[in-house]
Amino acid sequence: MAEWGSAAPGGPDLDTTEESLLLDRLNRIQNNPVGYFTVHVHLLALRPNNKQAHFIEIARRTFDPIVDTHEATLFVLTNRDLVLLCR
């Protein structure tokens, strides 16, 4: 997974951002979305003191058991929001 904030939207590394990986995955499943769901965690709405990198990492690691044991992928967006895509 790419580091959050590693590429600005529209920048030269657009193809490697989590957003582009998420869009690619959503485009691939759009013809048969049955059984898929997403969870969008809006960390952007946190107070500035709670947006520190180590807090975002704790939030990301909270989903590790789900990603490890289920057919799920966690995307960390450049705005630090999390999107969990599950089947």
N, C-alpha and C positions, 0 to 999 in steps of 0.2 A: 504494500500500500504506500502511496506517496505521502510525504510529509505535508501536513496542512500548512498552507501559506507558501508552498514551494514555487508556485507559479501564479502570476496574476491572470485573472480571466482576460482572454484576448492576447496574452503574451505569447512569446515564441514556444513555450512548452505546453500549449493548450492541450495537445494530444495525450499528455501524461498526467493531467490533473485528475483528482478524484471525481470531479464533476463530469469530465468527459468519459471516464470509466463507467460511472453510474448511468449516464445517458446511453452509452453503448449497450450496457446490460439491459436497460429498460426497452431499448429499441429491439433487441433480440427476442425479448419475451412478450412484446406487445401483441403478437398474433395469437398467443395462447397464454393469457395471464392467470388462468385458473390455478388456484393453489398458492399464488404468490401474494405477499403483503409486505408493506414497508412501515417502518417506524422512523419518524423524523424527530430528532431531539434538538430543540432550538436552543443551543448553548449561546447563540448570539445575543439572546435576551438577558443573559446573566449580567449582574453588576460588574463593572470593570475589575474590581478586586478578585472576583471569582473566575475571571477569564485567563488566569495565568496558565502557562503551558503545562505545569505539573497537574493542575486541576483538570484540564482537558484530557491529559493522558490517563488520569484516574477514571474519568468518565468513559474513555475509550476502552480501557482494560476491563471495565465492568461487563462488557459484552463478550469477552473472550470465551467464557464457557458456552455461550449460545453459538458462537461462530465455530468453535471446536467440535461441538457435538451435534450440530444440526446443519442442514444445507442453508447456510446464511453467509452473507458478506457484509462487512461494516465499511462504510465510506466516510472518511473525514473530509469535509468540505473546506474550502479555503477560508470561509467565514467562521470556521470551527464548529459548525453544526455537524451532527452525526446522522447518518442515514443507514439503517439496518434493513437489508433486503433479505427476506426469508422465503423459503418454499415449504 
